[in-house]
Amino acid sequence: MESLRDQVMNRWQLPLGIAADQRVVLSFVLDARGNVIRTAVVDDSDPQLAESVLRALTEGAPYPSLVDGGAECISGIPIFGTFKNPASPH
């Protein structure tokens, strides 16, 4: 899961004007190939921030590190992740 988080964080483009240390809690489901098949925002500090992290999550798929690590075990099971932007983009 750490590699998935790292991939999302590397891909995440923060919207302009978002304050530092905002958070988004997502629920998502992966298939056995590491593709995102369902997402939901559970909680967010800012809707634009939530949309940006959802985009990073879905565009970053598939997650081969999970496939190599046995994604079949977690396929179809909701996963919850909290993503916090480390700093304001400007």
ZIQUI-V781314 format. One record per residue. N is the residue number from 1. PHI is phi in whole degrees, 0 to 359 (* if undefined). PSI is psi in radians with two decimals (999 if undefined). NEAR is the number of other C-alpha atoms within 12 Angstrom. Layout:
N,PHI,PSI,NEAR + N,PHI,PSI,NEAR
This chain:
1,*,-0.49,22 + 2,298,-0.70,13 + 3,292,-0.62,19 + 4,297,-0.82,31 + 5,301,-0.77,26 + 6,298,-0.72,17 + 7,297,-0.74,24 + 8,295,-0.80,30 + 9,298,-0.66,27 + 10,292,-0.48,18 + 11,266,-0.30,20 + 12,291,2.08,28 + 13,257,1.94,25 + 14,288,2.39,34 + 15,295,2.64,23 + 16,296,2.49,15 + 17,83,0.11,14 + 18,277,2.24,24 + 19,293,2.69,20 + 20,293,2.75,19 + 21,63,0.59,19 + 22,271,2.76,26 + 23,226,2.73,29 + 24,225,2.30,27 + 25,251,2.15,27 + 26,245,2.65,32 + 27,243,2.33,27 + 28,212,2.75,30 + 29,234,2.35,30 + 30,250,2.67,33 + 31,268,-3.12,26 + 32,293,-0.26,25 + 33,264,0.01,24 + 34,88,0.21,32 + 35,274,2.54,28 + 36,279,2.13,33 + 37,250,-0.24,23 + 38,202,2.46,23 + 39,222,2.71,27 + 40,205,2.49,25 + 41,271,2.11,29 + 42,272,-0.71,22 + 43,202,2.53,21 + 44,210,2.68,26 + 45,275,-0.42,23 + 46,204,2.21,26 + 47,301,-0.63,20 + 48,295,-0.68,22 + 49,295,-0.74,34 + 50,300,-0.78,34 + 51,297,-0.67,28 + 52,292,-0.66,30 + 53,285,-0.58,40 + 54,299,-0.75,35 + 55,298,-0.77,25 + 56,298,-0.71,28 + 57,295,-0.86,38 + 58,287,-0.67,28 + 59,287,-0.38,23 + 60,280,-0.19,25 + 61,285,2.69,30 + 62,281,2.83,26 + 63,256,1.54,31 + 64,298,-0.50,23 + 65,296,-0.55,22 + 66,285,-0.63,27 + 67,296,-0.82,23 + 68,297,-0.53,15 + 69,270,0.11,19 + 70,95,0.93,18 + 71,298,-0.31,26 + 72,303,-0.56,19 + 73,294,-0.52,18 + 74,251,-0.01,23 + 75,298,2.29,24 + 76,83,-0.07,21 + 77,259,2.26,19 + 78,299,2.34,20 + 79,245,2.38,26 + 80,250,2.33,22 + 81,223,2.45,29 + 82,252,2.18,26 + 83,244,2.26,34 + 84,236,2.20,29 + 85,288,2.28,29 + 86,286,-0.48,17 + 87,197,2.74,19 + 88,291,2.44,17 + 89,294,-0.38,16 + 90,218,999,10
